[in-house]
């Protein structure tokens, strides 16, 4: 069962979800022959805690269960040898470790001497069988699905330590490209964005910390990055302005040409925006350049990694420090249930329509990435407000995080709220509304959902139109006897 807990602070869906276990795929462990991902290692083996620096990676979450890394260990000689990796013959060479949800372990792990001897550790994600002090790493030519994550080369390097639980801080070593499709006049159809004639392998020098393009070129299909946005991991390289990419919409192909060549550096993220005019795709601008995964320092405090990972099942979360301007008032109607943690216990089944909402964003601060918020039900009794909330995103995609205080049917409520969507001239497309009931007032008749329970809703028709705060219902007819607040319990 998924559960939310709340930290104090701006929102903080913080604390968090015990995830339902999925059926685990078998892991081919060349080191030990162990095919069980729930690896139990001996107590005398070294294990590793790990995080990505900055606190994201290609999946925009923390490490996932069953992720594999390769670890090298170099014994310190006490004379400042800096832990230089040799091509072979190190204390440990490319030992496979598997993430179990809290740390990386191995049933055939690295056993160290317990006399105070110190060791340097070097780790590579994803596990690469031929990794060494110098090796070639290939990205995936089709980065949809899991291949996007497996194209994200990350490495970590430690100081000398005698600890048996070692903290690894990984950094991105390749480059990340985001392409946003701006505007609302794009034709309908299935979209595929393919990069043309790009380097698809990288030379990796772990000692020199040098990561550069290799000797192979090809095409790369970009992964979806939310609505009308795409992303790919590439070796550092210069992308030529001519024949940059091909955008396929249905059966029509559009050749994309840059205004200027784009030089991409290791560990950096680059954004490009495209527009559609007169049956042609053009580059509108090349966006700002950020360290890959850079986020507001508050982000981890607001929404920790584990809740962001869990919410992937129900709502898109858009990270980034360049969200669109969302100030305005919007009509979320009809509002459809996506998921209720308390389904069958007063919560709604998927597809159930609930009372529509008017939502308002105001006072957006583009320097601090904050925005104020108000909400009310169209025909119901609920009202709520959240001040100074944090908003993240990139291009037209955004996610806003709020602590909302309000009341429903005269009962006070405190909720931790996440709203995601895509800003357009007509309103907000694909709006999702997810919250946890943090606290409620006196409710003797159990009219409202329980505390600690989360629910997710979305605008069913895909567009929350621009509107006024005083708007009343006009778009759909409903049976009021079965039309409840997002916070209510079914009777």
N, C-alpha and C positions, 0 to 999 in steps of 0.2 A: 504494500500500500504506500502511496506517495503521501508525505506529510510535509507541511511548511511550519517553520518556526520563525519568529520575527526578532531581529536585533533592533536596538534603538537606533535612531538615525533617520536619514531622509526617507528611505523605504526599507527597507531592507527586508526583502523576502529572505532573511538570512538564516539559515540554519539547518535543516533543510529536508530534503526529500530522501526517504529511504526508497531506493529504486526497486521496482519489481525486476527480478532476474529474468533475462531472456535466455532462451536455449543457446548455449555457447557452441560455436563452431570448433571443430577440432583444430589443434595447433600442431603443426609439423615442427618439432623441436629437434634440429639436427645435432644439438649438443648432447641431449640426454635421451632422446627417443621417447620422452614423455609427451603424450598427446592430450593431457588433461590441463585446461587452462587454470584450474584451481590448484596451482602448484604449491606443494608443501615442501619448504626447503629446510635443511638442517639448521639448527640453532647456531652452528659455528660458521655458516656462510654469511658473507656480507650481503645486505639488502640495501635498496636505494629508495629514498623519497625523491620526488621530482616535481618541478614546475617549469613552465615555459616563461621566459622573460622576453618581452612583456607577457602579461598573463593571458595569453591566447595562443592558438596555433592555427593550422589550416582549417580545422573544424570549428574555430572560434570557441572552443571549450578547453577543458583540461584534458589530460590523457584519458583514454577510454580503456575499459577492461579488455584484455587480450592484446593491447599494444605491445610491441616487442622492441627492445633496444639491444645494441651490442656494446659491451663494456670492456675496455682495456684497463689493466692495472700495471703500474710501474712502481717498483719498490724504490723508496728514497734511499740514497746512499749517504745522506747527511751532509753532502758537500754541494748543495744547491744544484742538483742535476735537472731541476725544473720538470722532472717527469717526462722527458722526451720519449716519444713512442718509437720503437724500432719496427722494421718491417716484419719481424718475427722474433720470437724468443723473449717477449715481455713476461712479466710475472703472470699475467693473464691476457689472452689474445681473443678479442671479439666474442666474449661469452654472452650467450643470449639470455636476457632477462625479460620476464613477462609481467605486465601490470595487472594486479589483482583487485584494483579498486581503491587501494590506499598506498601501495608501494610496489616497486619492482622486485620480484623474487625469482629464484631459479632452483630447481631440484638438483642441478649440477653446477652450483654457483662457485664463487670465488672464496676460497678458504684462506684466511690470513693468519700469520703468526701472532700470538697473544703476548708478546714480550715488549710491546710499545713500538714496534717497528711501524713506520708510516708509509703510506702508499698514495700515489697520485692516481686519479681515475679519469678516464676519458670515455664518453658515451656518445653513441650515434643513434638517432631516430630517423627513419624506421630501420629496424635491423636489416643489415645488408651483408650477405654471406661473404663477399670478398672485401669487406672493409679492412683497411690497414692504415699505416701512417699516411699513405698516399693512394687514392683509389678514384675510380670514376663512378659517379652516381647518375642514374637516368630517371627523369621524370616520366609520368604516364602521358601517352599521346591523347588519351581520352580521359579527362579529369572529372567526369561525372561520377557520382557515387563515392565509394571508398577510395577511388584512385586519386582524388584531390588530396586527401589526407596523406596517402602514401607517396605523394610527390613533394611533401614538405620536409626537406632535410633540416634537421636540428642537431646541434651538438652541445655537449656540456663538458666542462673541464674543472677539476677541483684542485685545491691546494693539498699538500701532503697531510694525511690524517691516519690515525690508528682506529677510528671509530668503525663499528660494524653496521651502523645505520648511517649511510652517507647521503647528504642532500645534494641533488643534481639540479642545477639551474640551466635549463636549455635556452638557446637562442636560435632564431631563424637564420639560415645561412644562404638561402637563395633569395629571389625577388618575388614580390606579389603584385599582380596587375589586376585592377578592377576596371571594368568597362560598364558605364551606366547609359541606358537608353532614355534620353530626356524627352519630355513632351507627351502629349496625349493623342497624337494623330498617327500613331504607328498602325500599319495594317494588321488584320487578324491572321492567325495561322500559327503553326509550330515554329519556334525559334531555335536556331543553333548558331553559335558564334565560334568561328574557327580561326585561330591565329595561323598565319602562313609563313613558312620558311624561317622558323625560329630554332635556335639551338635547344636541343632536348637532353643533353647530358652536361654534367659539370665535373671539372677536376677538383678534387678535394685534398688539401694538404692540412692534416690535423695539427701538425707541429707549427707550421707557419701561419695557421688560421687563414688560409687563402682559399677562396671559392670563386672559380671563374668558369666561363663556358668551355665546353669540350670540343669534340670533333664531329658531332652529328647534328644534322638539321632535319626538320620535318614539320608536320602540322600538329597543332594542339587544340583539341576541343575544350572550350572553357566550361566550368561548372556554374550552375545557377547560384546567384548570390542574392536571393530574394526576388521580388517582382521587377522585371525589366533591368536586371543587373547581373553581371557575370564576373567570374574571378578565375585566375589561374596562377599556379606557381611555376616560375621559369628560372633557369640559371641566369645569373647576372650577365647582361649583354646589351647591345644597342639595337633597338628595333628600327628597321628602315622605314621611312615615311611611305614609300610606295609598296603596294601589295601587302599592307599591314595585316588585314583580316578579311574574312568573308562572312557576312551575315546572311544566313538563309532563313527566309520567312515563307513557310509553305514550300512551293516549288520555285520561288523567286530567289536568286542569289544577288547580293549587293556587295561590291568590292569596296572596302574601307581603306582610305588613304589618309595618313596623318599629315598635319600641317608641317611638322618637323620630325626628324628622327628623335627617338626617346632612349636615353641611356639609363639603364637600370642597374643599381648597385646592390651589393649583398645586404640582406636584412632590411631592405626598404620596400615600402608600398607605394604604388603609383596609381593614379586614377585618370581615366579618360572618359569624356562624355560625348555621345553621339546624338544627332538629331535627324529627323526625317522630314524632308521637304521636296516637293515636286518629284516624287518617285525616286529620290536619291538619298543616300545616307552620307552625312558629312560629320566631320569632327568639329564640335563646338568649342571645346577648350581642353587643355590638359590640366588636370586638377593638381592640388597641392601634393607634396611628397612628404610622407610620414615614415618614421620608423615602423616597421611592420608590426601590426597589432597594437599600435599606440592607442591608449584610451585615457580618458580622464582618470586621475588618481583615485577618484571616489568610486569608480565603477565596481571594483571588487568588494568594497564595503556595502554597496547598494544591492548588487545581485551577485552572490558568490557563484563560483564555477559550477557547483553541483546543481543549483536550481536552474542555471542557464542550460545545462546539459539536459535536465529533465524536461524543461519546457519545450525543447526541440520537438517533443512528441505532439505538442498541441498548438504552439504559437511561434511564428518566426521572431527571432531576436536579432536586431540589426545593431552591430557594434560600429564604432568609428567616432571620430571627433568632429565631423562635418555634416550634421543633420540638416535637413531642409527647414525653412521657416514654416511653421504649422499654425501660427496664430489664426484664430477664426473659430466659428461655431459650426458644428456638424451634426447631422441627423443619422444616427445608427439605427436603421429600420429596413426590413424586419431583423430583429436580433435573435440569432439562432444558437442553440446550445451546441457546443463542440464536445465538452467533457465536463462532468461533475464528479468530483471524488466521492460525493455522497449519493451517487446514483442508486436508486432503490431504497434509500433511507431519507426520502424527502427531496433529493436532488433530481434534476430533470434528465430524461433520456436524450441522447444525441439527436439533433434535429428539432427538438421542442422549441417553439417560439415563445419568447418572454417579452416583457414590457420594453418598448423601445426607449432609447436614451438620446438626450441632447447633451453633447459634450462641447466644452469651450476651452481653448488654449489661449493664454494671454501673457503679456510681459516676457516674451522670449528673449533671453540674453545670449547673444551669439558668442560672447567672450567666455562666459562661465558655463554655457550649455545648460541653462536652467529655464523652466517655463512654469507658469501658474496654471491651475486647472479647476474647472467647475463642471458639475454634471447634475442632471435632473431627469427623472422619468417623464415621458410625454404625458401620460394620463394617470400615472401612479403618484405615490406620496414621497418617493425617495429624492433627497437632494444631498450633494456632497461637494467638498472642496479640498484641494491640495495645493499648497504654496511652495514655490522654489524647488520644484522637482527637477530631476536630472533627465536630460534627453540626449540620446546617442543616435548615430546613424551615418549614412553616406549617400550622396546623390539625392534621390527623392524618397529613399527608405528611412524610416525612423522607428525608434522605440523609446517611449517615455515611461518613467517610473515614479510613482506617487505614493505618499501616505495620505489617505483620504479620510476625513472625518465627516460624518453626516448623520442622517436619520432616515428610517424607513418605518412607515406606519406608527410614527411617534416613538420608535425605539432607536436609541443612539447606536451608531456603528463606527467602527474604525477598520479600514481595509488597507491592505497593501496591494497596489494596482499596477499592472503593466498594460500599456496600449501600444500596439504595433500597427504599422500601415505604410502606405505609399502616398505621398502628397501629390495631388494633381490640381489642375485649374478648376475642376468640377467639385472637388472635395478631397476625401481620403479613400483610396482604393484598398480593398482587402484589409479592412480594419479588424483587428483582434483585440478582445477585451478580457484579460485574465486577472483574477484577484484571489486573495485569501482573506477570510473573515478573521481578523486579528482579535477583535473584541466587540461585544454587543452589550447594550444595556439590559434593563429588567425586561424579561420576555416570558411571562408566566404561562402563556398559551403556546409557546414554542412556534411562533409564527415565522421566525427567521432561522436560517441555517445555523449549524453549530459553529463555534469558534474553532480555528485551526484547520478548517476545510477549504479547499480551493475549487474554483470553477472557471471554465473558459467558454467564451462566446465569440461569435463573429457576425458581421453584417452579411446576411444571407445573399443579397443581390450584388455584393461586391463593391458597392459604392455608398459611402456615407456622404451625402450631398451637403454643399454649403447651405446654411440656413440661418434663422434668427433664434435668439434665446427664448422667445415667446411662442415658438411654433407649437401647433397641436397636431394630432394625428390626421393624416390625409391620404396616405399611400395604400394602406391595406385595411380590410375589415377583419375584426377578430371577435371571438366569443369571449366576452369579458369574464365569464365565470371560470374560464380556464387560462386566463392571462395573468401571469404572476410576475413579480419583481425578480431581478437576477438574484436577490438575496433571500427570497421566500422559500418555504417548504411546500411541496405538493400536499394537498389535503386528501 
